[in-house]
Amino acid sequence: MVNMPNSLNQRPLLTDAHLSLLSPQHPLRAANTADSAMLQALTGRASAHTPVWFMRQAGRSLPEYRKVREGIPMLDSCLNPELAAEITVQPVRRHQVDAGIFFSDIVVPMKLAGVNVDIVPGRGPVLDVAIDSMSDIDKLPELEDSALDVIREAVSNTVEQLGSTPLIGFAGAPFTVAAYMVEGGPSRDHLKPRTMMHANPEAWAKLAAWAARTSGQFLRAQIEAGASAVQLFDSWAGSLGEADYRRFVQEHSATALSMVEEFGVPRIHFGTGTAELLPAMHEAGADVMGVDYRLSLSEANRRLGGGIPLQGNIDPALLASGSEALFAHVDQVLESAQAAPTHIANLGHGVPPSTDPQVLTDLVSYIHTNTKK
């Protein structure tokens, strides 16, 4: 049973009861990130300008990232608290974006639980053995809370450097995580998990429930250590039709999101190629919906019935098109976003590695300047 989310007018802002669950050092209490432009927009409040951050803003587009990561494997970087903090802060320092996004990977909780997975350069996450049967799933280890201490340390280091700039935590949504596990690595069409849903629904349900628990634990640890908002990434949900999403996936995404509901922090839900799934994804419990570049924000607002803060959805391809074409496109996005109650500017997918960092810096400045209230 999926809990229907509140409309914007019914959604409570952070209350004393919410804040009491957080440590006195948490930025929502100590650094007042609740009144930042980012948190204002995420909670449906008017802000002094449209806040902006970029998915994959911490990464290969930055020369300083490539320098500090030189010779260090991806998962080792994610699990080094000092390095993860430095990488998270780099784009905030350079671009003046309105939030940091925690530098990690969706397979980190899997790794911390004891699953043999690595990130292979040029390919992505690869498991030693695919998890594609009930017997494999029965052997999956549970994620121990103490294993997340390295994440808490990394987040604590990060928020100390960010000060009043909020940190967004994240996790992979259960479908995307489980899809990697069933395939044993990346896939273009995700045929194996889609087949398992119908051929062995009991096994699929058990695997998706495991993924939901670990993602929820990962989100909780980040909030406890200082994240002011979270985003659930369903990178591969666009391979599903709405009926299969509702039958086999929605409840598991709802589980992951519900595991942080008590904190009251904004929960963003984003997927690529998910225009037809937006209402179903929102019903899983998100407070804010991310929209990819394939659908206008005004149409997303209509499909969601209005009242939902939206995030997005600049086409990453335009980052290399020259400033005239890029800014004309951004103007269209900002105009389309006026249909929504509030808007957080972002890309409709991640920053391409080849992006000129100056383009992102200029884009942030352009959005801030042209949306000043």
MOURNOR-V827706 format. One record per residue. RES is the residue in one letter. D_LAST is the distance of its C-alpha to the last C-alpha in Angstrom with 1 decimal. Layout:
res->RES d_last->D_LAST
res->RES d_last->D_LAST
//
This chain:
res->M d_last->41.6
res->V d_last->37.8
res->N d_last->35.5
res->M d_last->33.0
res->P d_last->29.4
res->N d_last->27.5
res->S d_last->24.8
res->L d_last->21.2
res->N d_last->21.9
res->Q d_last->25.0
res->R d_last->23.9
res->P d_last->24.1
res->L d_last->21.7
res->L d_last->23.7
res->T d_last->26.3
res->D d_last->28.8
res->A d_last->31.4
res->H d_last->29.4
res->L d_last->28.8
res->S d_last->32.5
res->L d_last->33.5
res->L d_last->31.8
res->S d_last->33.3
res->P d_last->32.1
res->Q d_last->31.2
res->H d_last->28.9
res->P d_last->25.3
res->L d_last->23.9
res->R d_last->26.1
res->A d_last->26.6
res->A d_last->23.4
res->N d_last->20.9
res->T d_last->19.5
res->A d_last->18.8
res->D d_last->15.6
res->S d_last->14.5
res->A d_last->11.5
res->M d_last->14.5
res->L d_last->16.3
res->Q d_last->13.5
res->A d_last->13.1
res->L d_last->16.9
res->T d_last->17.5
res->G d_last->15.4
res->R d_last->12.8
res->A d_last->9.1
res->S d_last->7.7
res->A d_last->5.3
res->H d_last->6.0
res->T d_last->8.9
res->P d_last->11.9
res->V d_last->15.0
res->W d_last->18.7
res->F d_last->21.8
res->M d_last->25.0
res->R d_last->27.8
res->Q d_last->25.6
res->A d_last->28.4
res->G d_last->31.4
res->R d_last->33.5
res->S d_last->30.9
res->L d_last->30.8
res->P d_last->33.8
res->E d_last->33.5
res->Y d_last->33.8
res->R d_last->36.9
res->K d_last->38.4
res->V d_last->38.1
res->R d_last->39.3
res->E d_last->42.2
res->G d_last->45.4
res->I d_last->43.8
res->P d_last->43.9
res->M d_last->40.7
res->L d_last->41.7
res->D d_last->43.0
res->S d_last->39.6
res->C d_last->37.9
res->L d_last->40.5
res->N d_last->40.3
res->P d_last->37.8
res->E d_last->37.2
res->L d_last->36.8
res->A d_last->34.5
res->A d_last->32.2
res->E d_last->32.2
res->I d_last->31.5
res->T d_last->28.6
res->V d_last->26.9
res->Q d_last->27.7
res->P d_last->24.7
res->V d_last->22.2
res->R d_last->23.9
res->R d_last->24.0
res->H d_last->20.8
res->Q d_last->18.3
res->V d_last->17.6
res->D d_last->16.0
res->A d_last->19.4
res->G d_last->23.0
res->I d_last->25.3
res->F d_last->28.8
res->F d_last->31.3
res->S d_last->34.2
res->D d_last->35.8
res->I d_last->36.4
res->V d_last->40.2
res->V d_last->39.9
res->P d_last->40.6
res->M d_last->43.6
res->K d_last->44.9
res->L d_last->44.6
res->A d_last->46.5
res->G d_last->49.3
res->V d_last->49.0
res->N d_last->50.2
res->V d_last->47.3
res->D d_last->46.1
res->I d_last->43.5
res->V d_last->45.5
res->P d_last->43.9
res->G d_last->43.3
res->R d_last->44.0
res->G d_last->42.0
res->P d_last->43.1
res->V d_last->46.9
res->L d_last->49.0
res->D d_last->52.7
res->V d_last->53.7
res->A d_last->51.8
res->I d_last->51.5
res->D d_last->52.8
res->S d_last->55.3
res->M d_last->55.6
res->S d_last->57.8
res->D d_last->55.2
res->I d_last->52.5
res->D d_last->54.9
res->K d_last->55.2
res->L d_last->51.5
res->P d_last->50.9
res->E d_last->48.4
res->L d_last->45.6
res->E d_last->46.5
res->D d_last->43.7
res->S d_last->45.1
res->A d_last->44.6
res->L d_last->40.8
res->D d_last->41.1
res->V d_last->40.5
res->I d_last->37.1
res->R d_last->36.3
res->E d_last->37.2
res->A d_last->35.1
res->V d_last->32.0
res->S d_last->32.7
res->N d_last->33.1
res->T d_last->29.8
res->V d_last->27.6
res->E d_last->29.3
res->Q d_last->28.1
res->L d_last->24.5
res->G d_last->24.0
res->S d_last->20.5
res->T d_last->19.7
res->P d_last->20.8
res->L d_last->23.8
res->I d_last->24.2
res->G d_last->27.9
res->F d_last->29.6
res->A d_last->32.8
res->G d_last->34.6
res->A d_last->35.0
res->P d_last->38.7
res->F d_last->39.5
res->T d_last->38.4
res->V d_last->40.2
res->A d_last->43.3
res->A d_last->43.3
res->Y d_last->43.7
res->M d_last->46.4
res->V d_last->48.4
res->E d_last->48.2
res->G d_last->48.9
res->G d_last->46.1
res->P d_last->43.6
res->S d_last->44.3
res->R d_last->43.0
res->D d_last->43.9
res->H d_last->44.5
res->L d_last->47.7
res->K d_last->49.4
res->P d_last->46.9
res->R d_last->46.6
res->T d_last->50.4
res->M d_last->50.7
res->M d_last->48.6
res->H d_last->51.2
res->A d_last->54.4
res->N d_last->53.9
res->P d_last->51.2
res->E d_last->52.5
res->A d_last->52.1
res->W d_last->48.6
res->A d_last->47.5
res->K d_last->48.9
res->L d_last->47.3
res->A d_last->43.9
res->A d_last->44.2
res->W d_last->45.0
res->A d_last->42.0
res->A d_last->39.8
res->R d_last->41.2
res->T d_last->40.8
res->S d_last->37.2
res->G d_last->36.4
res->Q d_last->38.2
res->F d_last->36.3
res->L d_last->32.9
res->R d_last->34.2
res->A d_last->35.4
res->Q d_last->32.0
res->I d_last->30.2
res->E d_last->33.0
res->A d_last->32.7
res->G d_last->28.9
res->A d_last->26.9
res->S d_last->23.7
res->A d_last->23.6
res->V d_last->26.1
res->Q d_last->26.5
res->L d_last->29.8
res->F d_last->30.6
res->D d_last->33.1
res->S d_last->33.7
res->W d_last->36.7
res->A d_last->36.1
res->G d_last->35.7
res->S d_last->39.5
res->L d_last->39.9
res->G d_last->40.2
res->E d_last->38.5
res->A d_last->41.9
res->D d_last->42.8
res->Y d_last->39.3
res->R d_last->39.7
res->R d_last->43.3
res->F d_last->43.4
res->V d_last->40.0
res->Q d_last->37.6
res->E d_last->39.4
res->H d_last->39.4
res->S d_last->35.7
res->A d_last->35.4
res->T d_last->37.7
res->A d_last->35.8
res->L d_last->32.5
res->S d_last->34.3
res->M d_last->35.7
res->V d_last->32.3
res->E d_last->31.2
res->E d_last->32.4
res->F d_last->29.9
res->G d_last->26.9
res->V d_last->24.9
res->P d_last->22.9
res->R d_last->25.3
res->I d_last->24.2
res->H d_last->26.9
res->F d_last->27.2
res->G d_last->30.0
res->T d_last->30.9
res->G d_last->32.4
res->T d_last->31.7
res->A d_last->30.1
res->E d_last->33.1
res->L d_last->32.8
res->L d_last->29.2
res->P d_last->30.2
res->A d_last->33.2
res->M d_last->31.2
res->H d_last->28.7
res->E d_last->31.7
res->A d_last->32.9
res->G d_last->30.4
res->A d_last->27.1
res->D d_last->23.8
res->V d_last->21.7
res->M d_last->23.2
res->G d_last->23.0
res->V d_last->23.8
res->D d_last->25.8
res->Y d_last->25.5
res->R d_last->28.2
res->L d_last->26.2
res->S d_last->23.0
res->L d_last->20.3
res->S d_last->20.6
res->E d_last->24.3
res->A d_last->24.0
res->N d_last->21.9
res->R d_last->24.7
res->R d_last->27.4
res->L d_last->25.9
res->G d_last->25.8
res->G d_last->22.0
res->G d_last->20.5
res->I d_last->20.5
res->P d_last->17.7
res->L d_last->18.4
res->Q d_last->18.6
res->G d_last->19.5
res->N d_last->20.9
res->I d_last->21.1
res->D d_last->24.8
res->P d_last->26.3
res->A d_last->28.7
res->L d_last->26.0
res->L d_last->25.6
res->A d_last->28.8
res->S d_last->28.4
res->G d_last->26.9
res->S d_last->23.5
res->E d_last->23.6
res->A d_last->24.5
res->L d_last->22.3
res->F d_last->19.0
res->A d_last->20.1
res->H d_last->20.8
res->V d_last->17.4
res->D d_last->15.8
res->Q d_last->18.1
res->V d_last->17.3
res->L d_last->13.5
res->E d_last->14.5
res->S d_last->17.2
res->A d_last->15.1
res->Q d_last->13.2
res->A d_last->16.6
res->A d_last->16.3
res->P d_last->14.8
res->T d_last->12.9
res->H d_last->13.4
res->I d_last->14.6
res->A d_last->15.3
res->N d_last->18.9
res->L d_last->22.1
res->G d_last->24.3
res->H d_last->27.0
res->G d_last->27.7
res->V d_last->27.4
res->P d_last->30.7
res->P d_last->32.8
res->S d_last->33.2
res->T d_last->29.5
res->D d_last->28.9
res->P d_last->26.7
res->Q d_last->25.1
res->V d_last->23.7
res->L d_last->21.9
res->T d_last->20.6
res->D d_last->19.3
res->L d_last->17.8
res->V d_last->15.8
res->S d_last->14.6
res->Y d_last->13.9
res->I d_last->11.8
res->H d_last->9.7
res->T d_last->9.4
res->N d_last->8.9
res->T d_last->6.2
res->K d_last->3.8
res->K d_last->0.0
//
